Structures are given as C-alpha cells and as structure tokens.
Amino acid sequence: MSDDGHEQNGHERVPSRQRRRFPGISSRAYEHPADRSALVALRRLSGFDTVFKALSGLLPERSLRLLFLSDSVRVSDQQFVHLNDMLRDACYILDLEKVPPMYVTQDPQPNAMCIGLDEPIIVVTTGLVELLDEEEMRAVVGHEVGHALSGHSVYRTILLFLTNLALKVAWIPLGNLAILAIVTALREWFRKSELSADRAGLLVGQDLRASMRGLMKMAGGNHLHEMNVDAFLKQAEEYEAGGDLRDSVLKILNVLPRSHPFTTVRAAELKKWAESRDHQRIMDGHYPRRTEDKDTSVGDSFKESAASYADDVKSSKDPLMKLVTDIAGGAGGLGGRVKRGFDGFTSAPPPKDAPPRDTPPQGDEA
C-alpha cells in the first residue's frame, strides 16, 4: 500500500504494512552495472542473435504454460493466498501493471524462477515455501518480480532450454561446443542478473535483515538459531581475500557451471548496496523512470559498467584482482609476485637442507 493509503492500477488486497512505493520506476534504478554490461556482451556474442531468433519461434512456451497449469498449483485468491498478497504487493511497489501468474510446484529443493518469452511466469518450489518465513518470502517474490520488470525471463528461458539441449547433444563430437559457448555466456549474465534481482527484492521487502535471513537459509537450511549474520558476511570477506593465485583460478572454475552467485557473495553485495547512496536516493524517491528509458545512451551504460568494474578491481582483496591492478599500474617485480602466487602449484616445496632463495629485489612486496 502506498504512503497515502490509496490503491492504484487495480492491485487490491495488498498487505496492511505501509511500504514505500516507486511509481514508474525503471529497472535501471536497481540493476547491477555488471548485469547490463554482461547482457550487452552476450548480445554481441557471435551466433547469439541467430540462436535467439530461432529459439524465439521454436520454444514451446504454450506447452510450458500448460505444464505448470496442469501439474502445479496456481497462486490466487483461493490458493496460497498469502503468496498471492505478496505478489500483488510486489507488483504494486515496483509499479508492474500486469501481475504475472505464479505457480507453486512440488520440489523439496528450495528454488524460484521467472521464465517465459512472451509473458513472464513465476515459479516457486514447495521447498522454498516451507523454508522461509513471511518477510523472507516477500523478498524472494520481489526478487522474481524484479526479474520480470527487467525482462530477464526471456534469456532465462533460453538458458534453461540450451542447458537441456547441451546435455542431449554432448555425445556428438564438436556438437556441443557452439551451444556450450552461448550457455557459458548466458550463465555469466544470469549470475550478474541475480545481483540486480536481489536489489529489487530489498526494494519490495524493505527489510535488509529478512533478505539476509533468506540467503542464510538458502545456504544453511532452517537453522537460524545456529547462524549469525556478521559471521556469515565474514565468510564472504574470507572467500574474496583468502588464498593465492591458485585459489583465484579455482574460484573462477567453481563458479562457471553455476547459474547463481555464491550465497555469501550475494549477501555481501546486497548489504553493500543497501548502505550505499544509490539505495538511499531510491528510497527518497529519486530514481530513473521508465519514461526516460528511450533516452538512455548505451555508451553511458558502458561507461557506468566500466567504472563499476574498475572500482571493484581496485577494492578487491582477491590475489588475482590485485595482480591485475598492479599490471595496470605498472608495478615493479611482477614476475616474482606471479611466481610466488603460484608457488607450489606446479613444483614440490624445496627440501629442508636446500640453500635459501635469493633476497627479492626492493619493491617486490608480498
């Protein structure tokens, strides 16, 4: 319900708790710069346009809708009423005029997704509904509505289809390579889009603690009495800063097959944004409107994304990112630093009676 207490755009029966509403908000207000830049890079990937146009006409979207209609429970005024209220509330807050259909499907794995080419469909699993409390679930529903407002459902649907197709043609020599390249690029974009949708979930729920609790439960189950937010966020710091260059490479390899960022990383990113001036400006009513989207420059988006990446690299504690910063800054002694970063990765440690190594030259710091 809006601050003035009036209902608009046909959204009725919204929860009584007053939350700020964002009339006409553009998805640019909450989208992570890496989300936009990854999507632009995806669209420029060789062969993607051809695949996208072909799949847009071939994907059985009607079949997909009929599948959920026949084998899941559609959220409505009669079924999962509390979820229906949350969905209407989320659409009301983000000013999404057409409320997308939502289904609850039987699956013990906690999950939610927003798919569909022509119109988005939101699907949540029973495992997720049973795991989260009302405020945590509200953030998740807002997360999925954020996907819908950003138009993410189209690319998510293609990712699901291509992932399934890649498994079917994996036995064909070279038949999987072209698909794998596009799937890898789609996953990279989707991981970034999750950071955007987390922000949308916070704008809807307007309760950072609930968003954090939900992410913690996704990582550790329904054992909040055994978990601590500060300790959980500390894990993200340790993950980013820990280890050497070998660990940096392993982090990249670990995340490549995933569609979502690691949960601790999502929590840290969301807390950082919640404390930022950008978030406060949105809460104060200062945000880009959809009516301005047509005037948005692609070049400006690129500059914003590049600036964001540069700041992330400079502030990162990851050994590989530090090396990138040193290279960009022309720091001396990089050869020794790289060698020490991978020391022990390809060779065994020297014996105890081996002579000491040469003293590194001045300026070659750890």
C-alpha positions in Angstrom: 0.0 0.0 0.0 1.3 3.4 -0.8 2.2 6.1 1.7 -1.1 7.9 1.1 -3.0 4.6 1.6 -4.7 4.6 -1.8 -4.8 1.6 -4.1 -3.9 2.1 -7.8 -3.5 0.1 -11.0 -6.1 -2.5 -9.9 -3.8 -4.0 -7.3 -6.1 -4.9 -4.4 -5.8 -6.7 -1.1 -2.2 -5.6 -0.5 -0.8 -6.2 3.0 -1.6 -3.6 5.6 2.0 -2.7 6.4 3.0 0.5 4.7 6.0 0.4 2.4 7.4 2.9 0.1 6.1 2.6 -3.5 8.1 3.6 -6.6 5.7 4.8 -9.3 7.1 4.4 -12.8 10.5 3.1 -11.6 12.9 1.9 -14.3 14.8 -1.4 -13.8 17.9 0.8 -14.4 17.4 2.0 -10.8 18.3 -1.3 -9.2 20.2 -3.1 -12.0 23.8 -4.0 -11.2 26.2 -2.4 -13.7 27.7 -5.9 -14.3 24.2 -7.2 -15.2 23.8 -4.6 -18.0 27.3 -5.0 -19.4 27.2 -8.8 -19.3 23.9 -8.7 -21.3 25.4 -6.4 -23.9 28.4 -8.7 -24.2 26.1 -11.6 -24.5 24.1 -10.0 -27.3 27.4 -9.3 -29.2 28.5 -13.0 -28.9 29.0 -14.5 -32.3 25.9 -16.5 -33.3 23.8 -15.5 -30.4 21.4 -13.4 -32.5 20.8 -16.3 -34.8 20.1 -18.7 -31.9 17.9 -16.2 -30.2 15.7 -15.6 -33.2 15.5 -19.3 -33.9 14.6 -20.3 -30.4 12.1 -17.4 -30.0 10.0 -19.2 -32.7 10.7 -22.8 -31.6 10.4 -22.8 -27.9 7.2 -24.4 -26.8 6.0 -21.6 -24.5 2.4 -22.7 -24.7 3.4 -26.2 -23.7 5.4 -24.7 -20.8 2.4 -22.8 -19.5 0.1 -25.8 -19.9 2.6 -27.9 -18.0 2.5 -25.6 -14.9 -1.2 -25.2 -15.2 -1.8 -29.0 -15.2 0.9 -30.1 -12.7 1.4 -27.3 -10.2 -0.8 -25.1 -8.0 -1.6 -21.6 -9.4 -1.4 -18.9 -6.7 -4.7 -17.0 -6.5 -7.3 -15.6 -4.1 -8.3 -19.2 -3.3 -4.8 -20.9 -3.3 -1.7 -19.9 -1.4 -3.5 -16.6 -0.6 -0.5 -15.3 1.4 1.7 -15.7 -1.7 -0.9 -14.0 -3.8 -1.0 -11.0 -1.5 2.8 -10.8 -1.6 2.8 -11.0 -5.4 0.3 -8.2 -5.8 2.1 -6.1 -3.2 5.5 -6.6 -5.0 3.9 -5.6 -8.4 2.3 -2.6 -6.7 5.5 -1.4 -5.1 7.5 -1.7 -8.3 4.6 -0.5 -10.4 4.4 -3.5 -12.6 1.0 -3.1 -14.1 0.3 -6.7 -15.2 0.7 -9.2 -12.4 2.5 -12.3 -13.7 1.0 -15.7 -12.9 2.7 -17.6 -10.1 2.8 -21.3 -9.5 3.9 -23.5 -6.6 5.4 -26.7 -7.8 6.3 -29.8 -5.7 10.0 -29.9 -5.2 11.9 -30.3 -2.0 14.8 -28.2 -3.4 14.3 -24.5 -2.4 14.2 -22.6 -5.6 12.3 -19.9 -7.5 12.5 -18.7 -11.1 10.9 -16.3 -13.6 10.6 -17.7 -17.1 8.7 -17.0 -20.3 9.2 -15.4 -23.7 6.0 -13.5 -24.4 5.0 -13.0 -20.8 6.8 -13.9 -17.5 5.7 -16.8 -15.3 7.0 -17.0 -11.7 7.5 -20.5 -10.2 8.4 -21.3 -6.6 9.0 -24.7 -5.1 7.4 -26.2 -2.0 10.9 -26.5 -0.5 11.3 -22.7 -0.6 7.8 -22.0 0.7 8.4 -24.3 3.7 11.8 -22.9 4.4 11.2 -19.1 4.5 9.0 -17.0 6.8 6.7 -14.3 5.5 9.2 -11.4 5.3 11.9 -13.6 3.8 9.5 -14.9 1.2 8.4 -11.4 0.4 11.9 -10.5 -0.6 12.1 -13.6 -2.8 8.8 -12.7 -4.5 10.1 -9.2 -5.0 13.3 -10.7 -6.4 11.3 -12.6 -9.1 9.1 -9.5 -9.9 12.4 -7.6 -10.4 13.4 -10.2 -13.0 10.0 -9.7 -14.7 10.4 -5.9 -14.7 13.9 -6.2 -16.1 12.9 -8.5 -18.9 15.2 -11.3 -17.6 12.7 -14.1 -18.2 13.4 -14.3 -21.9 17.1 -15.1 -21.5 16.5 -17.3 -18.5 14.1 -19.4 -20.6 16.7 -19.7 -23.4 19.3 -20.7 -20.8 17.1 -23.5 -19.5 16.4 -24.8 -23.0 20.0 -24.7 -24.1 21.3 -26.3 -20.9 18.9 -29.2 -21.6 19.9 -29.3 -25.2 23.6 -29.3 -24.4 23.1 -32.5 -22.3 21.3 -34.2 -25.2 24.0 -33.4 -27.8 27.0 -33.9 -25.6 27.8 -37.2 -27.2 28.2 -35.7 -30.6 31.8 -34.7 -31.4 32.1 -30.9 -31.5 28.3 -30.7 -31.5 28.3 -29.3 -28.0 30.9 -26.6 -28.4 28.8 -23.9 -30.0 26.0 -24.4 -27.5 28.4 -24.5 -24.6 29.9 -21.1 -25.6 26.4 -19.5 -25.5 25.4 -21.3 -22.3 28.6 -20.1 -20.6 27.9 -16.5 -21.6 24.3 -16.8 -20.5 25.3 -18.2 -17.1 27.8 -15.3 -16.7 25.0 -12.8 -17.4 22.5 -14.6 -15.2 24.8 -14.6 -12.2 25.0 -10.9 -12.6 21.3 -10.5 -13.1 20.7 -12.3 -9.7 22.5 -9.4 -8.0 20.1 -7.0 -9.7 17.1 -9.1 -8.6 18.3 -9.2 -5.0 18.2 -5.4 -5.0 14.7 -5.5 -6.3 13.7 -7.9 -3.6 15.1 -5.4 -1.0 13.1 -2.6 -2.6 10.0 -4.7 -2.2 10.5 -6.2 1.2 12.3 -3.1 2.6 13.8 -5.2 5.3 17.5 -6.0 4.9 17.5 -8.4 7.9 14.8 -10.5 6.2 16.8 -10.6 2.9 19.9 -11.7 4.8 18.0 -14.4 6.7 16.6 -15.8 3.5 20.1 -16.0 1.9 21.5 -17.6 5.1 18.7 -20.2 5.0 19.4 -20.9 1.3 23.0 -21.7 2.4 22.5 -23.5 5.7 18.9 -24.5 6.0 16.3 -23.7 8.6 18.7 -23.4 11.5 18.9 -19.6 12.1 19.5 -20.2 15.8 22.8 -21.8 14.7 23.8 -18.9 12.4 25.0 -15.3 12.7 24.7 -12.6 10.0 28.1 -11.0 10.9 29.8 -14.4 10.8 28.1 -15.2 7.5 29.3 -12.0 5.9 32.8 -12.6 7.3 32.8 -15.8 5.2 32.4 -13.6 2.0 35.4 -11.5 3.0 37.4 -14.6 3.7 36.3 -16.1 0.4 37.3 -13.0 -1.6 40.7 -12.3 0.1 41.8 -15.8 1.0 44.5 -17.9 -0.7 46.8 -17.2 -3.5 46.5 -17.1 -7.3 45.8 -20.8 -7.4 42.7 -20.1 -5.3 41.7 -17.3 -7.6 41.7 -19.6 -10.6 39.8 -22.3 -8.6 37.1 -19.7 -7.7 36.6 -19.0 -11.4 36.4 -22.7 -12.2 34.0 -23.3 -9.4 31.5 -20.6 -10.4 31.5 -21.3 -14.2 28.9 -24.1 -14.1 26.6 -22.2 -11.7 23.6 -20.2 -12.6 23.7 -18.2 -9.3 26.5 -16.4 -7.5 27.6 -18.0 -4.2 25.2 -17.1 -1.4 27.7 -15.4 0.8 28.8 -13.2 -2.1 25.2 -12.3 -2.8 24.7 -11.3 0.9 27.8 -9.1 0.9 26.8 -7.4 -2.4 23.3 -6.7 -1.1 24.5 -5.3 2.2 27.0 -3.1 0.4 24.2 -1.7 -1.9 21.8 -1.3 1.0 24.3 1.0 2.7 25.0 3.0 -0.5 23.9 6.4 -1.5 22.2 4.9 -4.6 19.9 2.9 -2.5 19.1 5.8 -0.2 18.3 8.0 -3.2 15.7 5.5 -4.5 14.1 5.3 -1.0 13.9 9.1 -1.1 12.1 9.0 -4.4 14.9 10.0 -6.7 15.3 7.3 -9.3 15.2 6.9 -13.1 11.7 6.4 -14.6 10.6 4.1 -17.4 9.6 7.1 -19.4 13.3 8.1 -19.6 14.5 4.6 -20.8 14.2 5.5 -24.5 16.6 8.4 -23.9 19.2 6.3 -22.2 22.6 6.1 -24.0 24.2 2.7 -24.5 27.5 4.5 -24.3 26.7 5.9 -20.9 25.7 2.4 -19.7 29.0 1.1 -20.9 30.9 3.9 -19.0 29.0 3.2 -15.8 29.7 -0.5 -16.1 33.4 0.0 -16.8 33.6 2.4 -13.9 31.9 -0.1 -11.6 34.3 -2.9 -12.7 37.3 -0.7 -12.2 36.2 0.2 -8.7 35.6 -3.5 -7.9 39.0 -4.5 -9.2 40.7 -1.7 -7.2 38.9 -2.5 -3.9 39.1 -6.3 -4.3 41.2 -8.3 -2.0 41.4 -11.3 -4.4 45.0 -12.1 -5.3 44.3 -12.2 -9.0 42.5 -8.8 -8.9 45.4 -7.3 -7.0 47.7 -8.6 -9.8 45.5 -7.1 -12.4 45.7 -3.7 -10.5 49.5 -4.0 -10.3 49.8 -4.7 -14.0 47.5 -1.8 -14.9 49.6 0.4 -12.6 53.0 -0.8 -14.0 54.2 -2.1 -10.6 57.7 -3.5 -10.5 58.6 -7.0 -9.6 55.5 -8.6 -11.1 57.5 -11.6 -12.2 58.4 -12.5 -8.7 54.9 -11.8 -7.5 53.3 -14.1 -10.0 55.9 -16.8 -9.2 55.2 -16.6 -5.5 51.4 -16.6 -6.2 51.6 -19.9 -7.9 54.5 -21.3 -5.8 54.0 -24.9 -5.0 51.2 -25.3 -7.7 53.5 -27.0 -10.2 56.5 -27.9 -8.1 57.1 -29.5 -4.7 58.5 -27.4 -1.8 62.3 -27.3 -1.5 63.9 -29.7 0.9 64.8 -28.5 4.3 68.6 -28.5 3.6 68.2 -26.5 0.4 70.1 -23.2 0.3 68.0 -20.1 0.9 66.5 -18.3 -2.0 67.8 -15.0 -3.2 66.5 -12.0 -1.4 63.8 -10.4 -3.6 64.7 -7.0 -5.1 63.5 -3.9 -3.4 59.8 -3.1 -4.1 58.8 -6.7 -4.7 56.4 -6.9 -1.8 54.1 -9.6 -0.8 
